[in-house]
């Protein structure tokens, strides 16, 4: 496979950096072709502005969606954005690695998605019959995505009844609202808990687990999100009454919910 590894941690000598290095070696040893976007090392600009779209800052109001779509179609996106889109087009699978900060991604990674997943590429894609292609369809359909993250919390505190909320719900905006929205098949994440105090034995376990997951990158079953256009939703994009009847919450958007 062609694998793109997107890495967002400011310290290459960190636990995250060690896992990244080992993960890249593992992929290459398995025969995959690998490219990397190390966002801090690249000094990636996370801020969307008119310059992204070949537009001059002035009195005219910037409408990001429409302007980005036009720039994408006309080949006027800034070169750093184009380079990342070319990596994504090349990749069969994408590994997104980051430390969990304040229930989300570091700003530099959020800005990578903001700038790279422009309208016409990450969203706003339509089929020939006019259907909007998202939530399982789109330009990135057929690609696999897997999140690798470190969290300061202990694992029980990020379980179904943990004070921090379950990891599945914490990652919902990224898993369902970004990666799956853009069409990608999203694999269960690889998480290292208590990352600020990992003893050698736990690090060895984490490294072994990551290697195992990377060895099955092609075959692991993705999270069973419901596709938008698969018949589960009505014209208002509300789950039909016969799907998971009487149940609400994020989990109803998983096929296993009934």
LOKEVEX-341440 format. One record per residue: residue number from 1; residue in three letters; x, y, z of N, C-alpha, C, CB in turn. Coordinates in steps of 0.02 Angstrom, whole numbers. Glycine has a CB too. Layout:
% residues N
(NUM 'ALA' (X Y Z) (X Y Z) (X Y Z) (X Y Z))
...
//
This chain:
% residues 258
(1 'UNK' (42 -60 0) (0 0 0) (44 63 0) (-47 0 61))
(2 'UNK' (15 117 -22) (45 183 -14) (16 213 50) (31 229 -76))
(3 'UNK' (58 230 97) (35 253 163) (63 323 177) (56 204 218))
(4 'UNK' (18 369 193) (38 436 214) (31 440 290) (-6 491 180))
(5 'UNK' (85 461 324) (85 468 397) (86 542 413) (146 431 430))
(6 'UNK' (32 567 442) (27 638 461) (42 641 536) (-44 668 444))
(7 'UNK' (95 677 554) (120 678 623) (116 748 651) (192 651 626))
(8 'UNK' (86 755 710) (78 821 740) (99 819 813) (5 845 734))
(9 'UNK' (164 825 825) (190 830 893) (253 875 889) (207 759 923))
(10 'UNK' (260 923 935) (316 970 930) (384 942 950) (302 1029 972))
(11 'UNK' (385 883 981) (449 856 1006) (463 788 975) (448 851 1084))
(12 'UNK' (511 783 930) (526 719 898) (554 667 946) (575 729 842))
(13 'UNK' (580 688 1005) (607 641 1054) (555 618 1104) (666 673 1091))
(14 'UNK' (492 634 1092) (438 616 1137) (418 543 1127) (377 661 1125))
(15 'UNK' (373 520 1170) (342 454 1162) (310 449 1093) (291 440 1217))
(16 'UNK' (274 502 1074) (242 503 1008) (294 496 953) (201 567 999))
(17 'UNK' (350 532 960) (402 528 909) (432 459 903) (456 577 925))
(18 'UNK' (442 426 960) (469 358 960) (421 310 926) (484 334 1031))
(19 'UNK' (356 318 940) (306 274 909) (303 287 834) (237 285 940))
(20 'UNK' (307 351 814) (306 368 743) (365 336 707) (308 444 734))
(21 'UNK' (424 342 735) (484 314 704) (478 239 696) (547 331 744))
(22 'UNK' (454 206 748) (446 134 745) (392 114 696) (430 105 815))
(23 'UNK' (338 154 694) (284 139 647) (306 145 575) (226 185 659))
(24 'UNK' (345 196 559) (369 205 491) (415 147 471) (406 272 483))
(25 'UNK' (459 127 517) (503 70 503) (462 7 491) (553 58 561))
(26 'UNK' (411 -3 531) (369 -62 524) (335 -64 456) (316 -64 579))
(27 'UNK' (307 -8 435) (274 -6 370) (323 -22 313) (242 63 359))
(28 'UNK' (382 7 317) (431 -6 264) (454 -79 265) (492 40 272))
(29 'UNK' (462 -107 325) (481 -178 330) (427 -223 301) (495 -197 403))
(30 'UNK' (365 -201 305) (309 -239 277) (301 -231 202) (245 -219 311))
(31 'UNK' (343 -187 173) (342 -179 101) (300 -122 76) (320 -241 70))
(32 'UNK' (272 -81 121) (231 -25 99) (275 34 78) (183 -3 156))
(33 'UNK' (249 75 33) (280 139 17) (253 191 64) (268 158 -57))
(34 'UNK' (296 233 92) (276 279 145) (298 350 129) (305 256 213))
(35 'UNK' (253 397 141) (270 468 141) (246 497 207) (237 504 80))
(36 'UNK' (278 552 227) (262 581 292) (250 656 286) (319 567 342))
(37 'UNK' (202 680 325) (193 752 336) (204 764 410) (122 777 312))
(38 'UNK' (264 786 428) (281 803 497) (267 877 505) (357 785 515))
(39 'UNK' (208 894 531) (183 962 526) (225 1013 562) (113 965 552))
(40 'UNK' (250 996 622) (292 1043 658) (359 1052 623) (303 1020 730))
(41 'UNK' (388 998 599) (452 1003 563) (444 1043 499) (479 933 548))
(42 'UNK' (386 1037 468) (371 1074 406) (355 1147 420) (314 1041 369))
(43 'UNK' (345 1163 485) (320 1230 503) (256 1246 465) (373 1284 490))
(44 'UNK' (211 1198 466) (148 1204 430) (108 1264 455) (107 1139 437))
(45 'UNK' (83 1303 409) (40 1359 426) (-32 1334 435) (43 1414 370))
(46 'UNK' (-60 1339 495) (-127 1312 507) (-184 1361 494) (-132 1287 576))
(47 'UNK' (-168 1421 472) (-218 1474 469) (-244 1484 398) (-189 1540 495))
(48 'UNK' (-310 1476 389) (-342 1489 325) (-346 1564 313) (-414 1457 323))
(49 'UNK' (-324 1586 254) (-335 1655 236) (-339 1661 159) (-278 1700 264))
(50 'UNK' (-350 1722 136) (-362 1732 64) (-303 1708 22) (-376 1805 51))
(51 'UNK' (-242 1712 49) (-183 1692 10) (-185 1618 -9) (-120 1707 49))
(52 'UNK' (-222 1577 29) (-229 1506 12) (-259 1497 -58) (-271 1470 64))
(53 'UNK' (-300 1546 -79) (-341 1537 -138) (-321 1584 -195) (-414 1548 -120))
(54 'UNK' (-260 1609 -190) (-237 1654 -243) (-272 1720 -243) (-244 1622 -309))
(55 'UNK' (-303 1737 -186) (-342 1799 -182) (-304 1851 -142) (-411 1786 -151))
(56 'UNK' (-312 1913 -159) (-281 1967 -123) (-326 1989 -65) (-267 2027 -170))
(57 'UNK' (-295 2001 -8) (-333 2027 48) (-354 2099 32) (-293 2025 115))
(58 'UNK' (-418 2113 38) (-443 2179 21) (-511 2189 51) (-444 2190 -54))
(59 'UNK' (-550 2231 18) (-617 2247 44) (-668 2194 29) (-640 2314 16))
(60 'UNK' (-655 2151 -21) (-704 2101 -40) (-708 2047 15) (-685 2069 -108))
(61 'UNK' (-769 2028 32) (-781 1979 84) (-757 1910 61) (-856 1977 104))
(62 'UNK' (-720 1876 105) (-695 1810 90) (-747 1758 110) (-628 1797 126))
(63 'UNK' (-774 1722 62) (-820 1667 74) (-779 1603 64) (-884 1669 27))
(64 'UNK' (-757 1573 119) (-706 1521 116) (-728 1462 72) (-689 1496 185))
(65 'UNK' (-789 1437 82) (-811 1379 43) (-810 1392 -31) (-879 1357 65))
(66 'UNK' (-844 1445 -52) (-850 1460 -124) (-782 1478 -154) (-899 1516 -135))
(67 'UNK' (-742 1517 -117) (-677 1537 -143) (-629 1478 -148) (-647 1592 -99))
(68 'UNK' (-631 1435 -98) (-586 1376 -101) (-606 1329 -157) (-587 1339 -34))
(69 'UNK' (-671 1321 -168) (-694 1277 -223) (-671 1305 -290) (-771 1270 -222))
(70 'UNK' (-677 1370 -299) (-655 1400 -362) (-580 1394 -371) (-676 1475 -364))
(71 'UNK' (-542 1406 -318) (-469 1400 -322) (-448 1328 -336) (-437 1424 -258))
(72 'UNK' (-482 1281 -305) (-467 1210 -318) (-480 1192 -390) (-508 1164 -272))
(73 'UNK' (-537 1214 -417) (-555 1198 -486) (-509 1232 -536) (-627 1217 -499))
(74 'UNK' (-486 1292 -519) (-445 1331 -566) (-370 1321 -556) (-462 1404 -559))
(75 'UNK' (-351 1278 -509) (-280 1266 -498) (-244 1325 -465) (-246 1250 -562))
(76 'UNK' (-279 1361 -422) (-251 1421 -392) (-238 1414 -317) (-297 1479 -403))
(77 'UNK' (-244 1354 -290) (-228 1344 -219) (-153 1354 -208) (-250 1274 -196))
(78 'UNK' (-135 1375 -147) (-64 1384 -132) (-28 1317 -136) (-56 1415 -61))
(79 'UNK' (37 1320 -151) (74 1259 -166) (80 1212 -106) (143 1277 -190))
(80 'UNK' (82 1239 -45) (86 1193 13) (23 1152 20) (99 1233 78))
(81 'UNK' (-35 1181 4) (-98 1143 5) (-98 1090 -50) (-158 1190 -3))
(82 'UNK' (-79 1110 -110) (-77 1064 -167) (-32 1004 -152) (-54 1100 -230))
(83 'UNK' (25 1016 -121) (72 962 -106) (40 911 -59) (136 990 -74))
(84 'UNK' (2 934 -9) (-31 887 37) (-88 850 2) (-58 925 98))
(85 'UNK' (-124 884 -41) (-177 850 -78) (-149 797 -125) (-218 901 -119))
(86 'UNK' (-91 810 -153) (-59 760 -196) (-38 699 -156) (2 790 -232))
(87 'UNK' (-15 709 -94) (2 652 -51) (-61 611 -36) (34 677 15))
(88 'UNK' (-115 645 -21) (-178 610 -7) (-203 572 -68) (-231 659 18))
(89 'UNK' (-198 602 -126) (-220 567 -187) (-178 505 -199) (-215 614 -248))
(90 'UNK' (-113 508 -182) (-67 452 -191) (-81 396 -141) (5 474 -184))
(91 'UNK' (-103 413 -82) (-107 365 -26) (-167 318 -33) (-112 402 40))
(92 'UNK' (-155 255 -14) (-209 207 -4) (-234 209 68) (-186 136 -22))
(93 'UNK' (-191 230 113) (-208 233 184) (-172 293 215) (-188 168 222))
(94 'UNK' (-204 322 266) (-177 380 301) (-176 365 375) (-219 444 285))
(95 'UNK' (-119 375 407) (-112 370 479) (-107 441 506) (-50 327 501))
(96 'UNK' (-151 459 552) (-152 526 582) (-132 518 655) (-223 560 574))
(97 'UNK' (-74 547 673) (-48 537 741) (-41 604 777) (20 501 739))
(98 'UNK' (-65 605 840) (-62 667 879) (-73 652 953) (-114 718 854))
(99 'UNK' (-51 698 996) (-70 694 1067) (-139 725 1076) (-17 729 1113))
(100 'UNK' (-179 696 1120) (-246 723 1132) (-240 782 1179) (-293 668 1162))
(101 'UNK' (-256 841 1154) (-252 903 1193) (-321 934 1197) (-202 953 1161))
(102 'UNK' (-346 945 1258) (-411 977 1267) (-465 944 1223) (-406 1051 1252))
(103 'UNK' (-467 878 1226) (-519 840 1191) (-514 845 1115) (-587 863 1213))
(104 'UNK' (-456 862 1089) (-452 867 1017) (-380 866 993) (-485 929 994))
(105 'UNK' (-373 885 930) (-308 885 897) (-270 949 915) (-316 879 821))
(106 'UNK' (-203 947 912) (-165 1009 914) (-188 1056 858) (-90 995 909))
(107 'UNK' (-183 1121 870) (-207 1170 821) (-175 1161 753) (-195 1240 846))
(108 'UNK' (-111 1142 751) (-76 1135 688) (-108 1081 645) (-2 1120 699))
(109 'UNK' (-133 1028 676) (-165 974 639) (-236 994 618) (-168 910 681))
(110 'UNK' (-272 1026 662) (-338 1052 642) (-331 1098 583) (-373 1089 701))
(111 'UNK' (-279 1140 583) (-268 1185 527) (-247 1149 464) (-215 1234 545))
(112 'UNK' (-216 1090 470) (-201 1050 411) (-266 1028 377) (-158 987 430))
(113 'UNK' (-313 1003 417) (-378 984 388) (-414 1045 360) (-422 949 442))
(114 'UNK' (-414 1101 397) (-448 1161 374) (-423 1183 306) (-439 1217 425))
(115 'UNK' (-358 1181 296) (-329 1208 234) (-327 1157 177) (-260 1232 248))
(116 'UNK' (-318 1093 193) (-309 1043 141) (-376 1015 116) (-265 986 166))
(117 'UNK' (-423 1005 162) (-488 975 143) (-535 1030 119) (-519 937 203))
(118 'UNK' (-515 1064 65) (-555 1120 40) (-617 1094 3) (-513 1165 -7))
(119 'UNK' (-663 1140 -10) (-724 1121 -47) (-704 1099 -117) (-774 1181 -50))
(120 'UNK' (-733 1043 -138) (-715 1013 -202) (-664 958 -195) (-689 1066 -249))
(121 'UNK' (-631 955 -138) (-583 902 -124) (-606 860 -64) (-512 931 -112))
(122 'UNK' (-611 891 -6) (-632 854 54) (-707 854 64) (-599 884 114))
(123 'UNK' (-741 903 36) (-814 907 43) (-841 946 -17) (-835 942 110))
(124 'UNK' (-908 951 -20) (-938 986 -76) (-930 950 -142) (-909 1055 -81))
(125 'UNK' (-926 884 -139) (-917 843 -199) (-985 814 -218) (-864 787 -187))
(126 'UNK' (-1002 818 -282) (-1067 793 -305) (-1058 740 -359) (-1110 851 -331))
(127 'UNK' (-1106 693 -360) (-1109 643 -413) (-1140 673 -475) (-1148 580 -390))
(128 'UNK' (-1137 637 -530) (-1165 663 -592) (-1241 675 -587) (-1151 615 -649))
(129 'UNK' (-1274 636 -543) (-1346 645 -535) (-1364 699 -484) (-1378 580 -515))
(130 'UNK' (-1313 734 -459) (-1325 789 -413) (-1322 771 -339) (-1391 818 -427))
(131 'UNK' (-1317 707 -324) (-1313 687 -254) (-1249 713 -222) (-1316 610 -247))
(132 'UNK' (-1254 736 -160) (-1194 756 -123) (-1159 694 -98) (-1213 803 -65))
(133 'UNK' (-1094 690 -112) (-1055 631 -93) (-1017 646 -29) (-1006 611 -150))
(134 'UNK' (-1041 620 25) (-1009 628 91) (-1031 571 135) (-1028 697 123))
(135 'UNK' (-1003 566 195) (-1018 511 241) (-1014 443 206) (-1087 520 272))
(136 'UNK' (-953 426 186) (-941 362 154) (-929 366 79) (-997 316 167))
(137 'UNK' (-942 424 49) (-930 434 -22) (-891 500 -30) (-996 435 -63))
(138 'UNK' (-862 510 -88) (-825 572 -100) (-758 559 -133) (-816 609 -36))
(139 'UNK' (-718 611 -138) (-653 607 -172) (-606 558 -138) (-621 675 -175))
(140 'UNK' (-613 549 -72) (-566 507 -35) (-595 437 -20) (-548 541 31))
(141 'UNK' (-651 420 -50) (-680 353 -41) (-631 301 -67) (-748 347 -78))
(142 'UNK' (-630 244 -32) (-585 190 -50) (-519 192 -13) (-572 191 -124))
(143 'UNK' (-506 247 22) (-445 253 62) (-461 235 134) (-415 324 57))
(144 'UNK' (-410 211 169) (-418 193 239) (-383 245 283) (-389 123 253))
(145 'UNK' (-410 255 343) (-380 303 389) (-378 272 459) (-420 370 390))
(146 'UNK' (-323 286 495) (-317 261 563) (-284 315 606) (-276 195 565))
(147 'UNK' (-314 327 664) (-287 376 711) (-242 340 761) (-345 413 748))
(148 'UNK' (-184 368 774) (-139 346 827) (-132 405 874) (-68 322 798))
(149 'UNK' (-149 395 938) (-146 451 984) (-119 431 1052) (-215 482 991))
(150 'UNK' (-93 482 1086) (-73 475 1156) (-118 519 1198) (3 494 1166))
(151 'UNK' (-136 495 1257) (-180 532 1302) (-152 530 1372) (-252 504 1300))
(152 'UNK' (-157 585 1408) (-133 586 1476) (-176 546 1524) (-128 656 1500))
(153 'UNK' (-240 540 1509) (-286 504 1552) (-272 429 1552) (-359 517 1531))
(154 'UNK' (-289 397 1608) (-285 324 1611) (-344 294 1572) (-285 298 1684))
(155 'UNK' (-336 233 1549) (-386 202 1505) (-456 199 1537) (-364 134 1485))
(156 'UNK' (-464 179 1601) (-532 175 1628) (-568 242 1627) (-529 149 1699))
(157 'UNK' (-531 297 1635) (-563 363 1636) (-587 385 1567) (-514 415 1663))
(158 'UNK' (-567 347 1514) (-592 361 1447) (-634 304 1421) (-534 375 1399))
(159 'UNK' (-663 266 1468) (-708 212 1451) (-780 236 1449) (-701 155 1501))
(160 'UNK' (-828 191 1440) (-898 210 1431) (-926 250 1489) (-939 148 1422))
(161 'UNK' (-901 239 1551) (-926 277 1608) (-872 320 1640) (-954 229 1659))
(162 'UNK' (-816 328 1606) (-762 369 1632) (-778 443 1631) (-698 355 1593))
(163 'UNK' (-747 480 1676) (-761 551 1683) (-743 590 1620) (-724 579 1743))
(164 'UNK' (-696 565 1581) (-674 601 1521) (-719 586 1460) (-603 583 1504))
(165 'UNK' (-765 540 1468) (-804 519 1410) (-767 464 1372) (-819 578 1364))
(166 'UNK' (-804 425 1334) (-773 370 1298) (-731 397 1240) (-826 321 1271))
(167 'UNK' (-677 361 1225) (-633 382 1171) (-671 385 1105) (-573 334 1165))
(168 'UNK' (-717 339 1094) (-755 339 1031) (-793 404 1022) (-803 280 1029))
(169 'UNK' (-821 431 1076) (-858 493 1071) (-812 554 1067) (-906 501 1130))
(170 'UNK' (-756 551 1102) (-707 606 1097) (-681 612 1026) (-648 594 1146))
(171 'UNK' (-671 556 992) (-645 556 924) (-698 563 870) (-605 494 912))
(172 'UNK' (-762 566 890) (-816 568 840) (-808 624 789) (-883 576 876))
(173 'UNK' (-791 686 810) (-784 739 760) (-732 724 707) (-768 803 794))
(174 'UNK' (-677 692 727) (-625 674 679) (-643 612 639) (-558 663 715))
(175 'UNK' (-664 560 674) (-680 497 641) (-739 504 593) (-695 443 692))
(176 'UNK' (-795 526 620) (-857 528 581) (-865 594 543) (-917 518 627))
(177 'UNK' (-849 650 576) (-862 715 547) (-810 741 500) (-871 763 601))
(178 'UNK' (-752 708 497) (-699 731 452) (-678 674 404) (-638 756 492))
(179 'UNK' (-650 621 432) (-622 568 390) (-677 530 352) (-581 519 432))
(180 'UNK' (-729 507 388) (-783 471 355) (-824 519 313) (-828 437 407))
(181 'UNK' (-834 581 336) (-871 631 297) (-839 638 228) (-872 698 334))
(182 'UNK' (-773 638 225) (-737 646 162) (-734 582 122) (-667 671 175))
(183 'UNK' (-762 527 148) (-768 465 111) (-724 409 133) (-755 478 41))
(184 'UNK' (-679 421 180) (-631 369 199) (-661 317 244) (-571 401 233))
(185 'UNK' (-635 256 241) (-652 203 288) (-608 212 349) (-644 132 256))
(186 'UNK' (-639 217 408) (-602 234 468) (-593 173 512) (-639 290 508))
(187 'UNK' (-530 156 527) (-515 98 568) (-517 117 642) (-446 69 549))
(188 'UNK' (-528 69 686) (-524 84 758) (-456 114 775) (-537 21 800))
(189 'UNK' (-454 160 822) (-392 195 837) (-343 153 877) (-406 259 874))
(190 'UNK' (-281 176 877) (-229 149 921) (-216 203 973) (-163 129 881))
(191 'UNK' (-228 188 1036) (-221 237 1090) (-171 213 1142) (-289 251 1122))
(192 'UNK' (-130 260 1165) (-84 248 1221) (-106 294 1277) (-9 260 1201))
(193 'UNK' (-128 264 1332) (-155 302 1389) (-100 315 1441) (-214 265 1421))
(194 'UNK' (-113 364 1484) (-64 381 1535) (3 398 1505) (-57 324 1584))
(195 'UNK' (2 435 1450) (62 444 1409) (117 485 1443) (44 477 1344))
(196 'UNK' (100 522 1495) (151 562 1530) (193 520 1578) (118 619 1568))
(197 'UNK' (174 459 1588) (209 417 1638) (210 344 1615) (174 423 1707))
(198 'UNK' (235 332 1556) (236 265 1527) (301 230 1546) (228 268 1449))
(199 'UNK' (297 176 1585) (357 137 1600) (379 97 1539) (345 91 1660))
(200 'UNK' (440 70 1543) (468 35 1485) (424 -23 1462) (537 8 1503))
(201 'UNK' (396 -59 1510) (354 -117 1491) (292 -94 1453) (334 -157 1553))
(202 'UNK' (262 -39 1475) (202 -15 1440) (220 11 1371) (168 40 1481))
(203 'UNK' (278 43 1365) (299 67 1299) (310 8 1252) (363 109 1304))
(204 'UNK' (340 -45 1277) (351 -104 1235) (284 -133 1212) (391 -157 1274))
(205 'UNK' (235 -133 1258) (168 -158 1239) (136 -113 1186) (123 -162 1301))
(206 'UNK' (144 -47 1195) (114 0 1148) (146 -8 1079) (123 72 1173))
(207 'UNK' (212 -15 1078) (247 -24 1014) (225 -89 980) (323 -23 1025))
(208 'UNK' (218 -142 1019) (196 -206 991) (125 -201 963) (200 -261 1045))
(209 'UNK' (82 -167 1001) (12 -159 978) (10 -119 913) (-31 -124 1032))
(210 'UNK' (49 -65 909) (50 -25 848) (75 -66 790) (93 38 858))
(211 'UNK' (128 -105 800) (154 -147 746) (102 -196 722) (216 -184 769))
(212 'UNK' (65 -225 768) (12 -273 749) (-41 -238 708) (-19 -305 811))
(213 'UNK' (-62 -179 730) (-114 -143 693) (-90 -121 624) (-137 -82 733))
(214 'UNK' (-27 -102 619) (-1 -83 554) (5 -143 507) (67 -49 561))
(215 'UNK' (17 -201 536) (23 -262 495) (-45 -283 467) (52 -318 536))
(216 'UNK' (-99 -258 496) (-166 -276 472) (-202 -214 444) (-208 -307 529))
(217 'UNK' (-163 -164 423) (-193 -102 397) (-238 -115 338) (-137 -54 377))
(218 'UNK' (-222 -165 299) (-262 -180 239) (-325 -220 254) (-220 -219 189))
(219 'UNK' (-327 -254 311) (-380 -303 324) (-425 -288 383) (-350 -371 333))
(220 'UNK' (-405 -243 428) (-446 -228 487) (-514 -200 465) (-410 -177 533))
(221 'UNK' (-566 -225 497) (-633 -200 481) (-641 -128 505) (-687 -245 513))
(222 'UNK' (-666 -84 462) (-675 -15 483) (-733 -7 532) (-686 30 422))
(223 'UNK' (-735 49 565) (-792 66 609) (-854 67 565) (-781 135 645))
(224 'UNK' (-908 33 585) (-967 24 541) (-1014 85 541) (-1006 -37 561))
(225 'UNK' (-989 142 519) (-1032 200 512) (-1084 189 457) (-990 264 498))
(226 'UNK' (-1142 217 466) (-1194 214 414) (-1176 265 359) (-1265 229 444))
(227 'UNK' (-1182 245 297) (-1170 291 242) (-1232 336 233) (-1155 253 177))
(228 'UNK' (-1219 397 211) (-1275 444 202) (-1324 420 149) (-1248 513 182))
(229 'UNK' (-1298 393 94) (-1341 376 37) (-1356 301 33) (-1309 398 -27))
(230 'UNK' (-1350 266 90) (-1362 194 89) (-1432 174 107) (-1315 162 136))
(231 'UNK' (-1477 222 118) (-1547 205 133) (-1567 211 205) (-1561 137 110))
(232 'UNK' (-1520 227 250) (-1536 231 321) (-1566 298 341) (-1474 219 361))
(233 'UNK' (-1560 350 299) (-1581 417 317) (-1636 441 270) (-1522 465 317))
(234 'UNK' (-1681 483 296) (-1733 512 255) (-1707 573 217) (-1795 530 297))
(235 'UNK' (-1753 609 184) (-1732 665 143) (-1703 723 184) (-1790 690 102))
(236 'UNK' (-1719 724 249) (-1692 775 294) (-1628 751 328) (-1743 795 346))
(237 'UNK' (-1603 692 306) (-1543 662 334) (-1552 645 408) (-1483 708 326))
(238 'UNK' (-1613 624 425) (-1629 599 492) (-1637 523 487) (-1695 632 520))
(239 'UNK' (-1610 488 536) (-1614 415 535) (-1686 392 533) (-1578 385 597))
(240 'UNK' (-1701 345 489) (-1770 322 480) (-1795 288 545) (-1774 273 421))
(241 'UNK' (-1859 293 559) (-1886 267 623) (-1874 193 635) (-1959 280 625))
(242 'UNK' (-1867 154 581) (-1858 82 591) (-1784 63 602) (-1884 45 531))
(243 'UNK' (-1740 113 600) (-1670 101 617) (-1659 120 690) (-1622 141 570))
(244 'UNK' (-1634 74 730) (-1622 87 802) (-1680 124 833) (-1557 127 811))
(245 'UNK' (-1741 96 828) (-1801 132 852) (-1796 151 926) (-1863 89 840))
(246 'UNK' (-1815 214 939) (-1816 238 1008) (-1749 256 1037) (-1848 188 1050))
(247 'UNK' (-1696 248 999) (-1629 260 1025) (-1603 326 996) (-1581 202 1007))
(248 'UNK' (-1568 365 1036) (-1536 426 1013) (-1463 426 1033) (-1573 489 1041))
(249 'UNK' (-1427 477 1013) (-1356 481 1029) (-1313 460 970) (-1340 438 1088))
(250 'UNK' (-1248 470 976) (-1202 458 921) (-1203 386 897) (-1133 478 941))
(251 'UNK' (-1212 339 942) (-1206 269 925) (-1259 246 874) (-1211 226 987))
(252 'UNK' (-1314 283 867) (-1365 262 818) (-1339 265 747) (-1428 305 825))
(253 'UNK' (-1284 301 736) (-1257 308 669) (-1207 252 652) (-1223 376 661))
(254 'UNK' (-1205 202 695) (-1168 140 681) (-1217 87 659) (-1128 117 743))
(255 'UNK' (-1199 49 607) (-1245 -1 581) (-1263 -54 632) (-1215 -35 520))
(256 'UNK' (-1217 -68 679) (-1230 -119 728) (-1283 -98 779) (-1166 -138 764))
(257 'UNK' (-1304 -33 776) (-1355 -10 823) (-1425 -36 805) (-1356 67 824))
(258 'UNK' (-1432 -65 746) (-1496 -95 727) (-1532 -55 673) (-1540 -102 787))
//
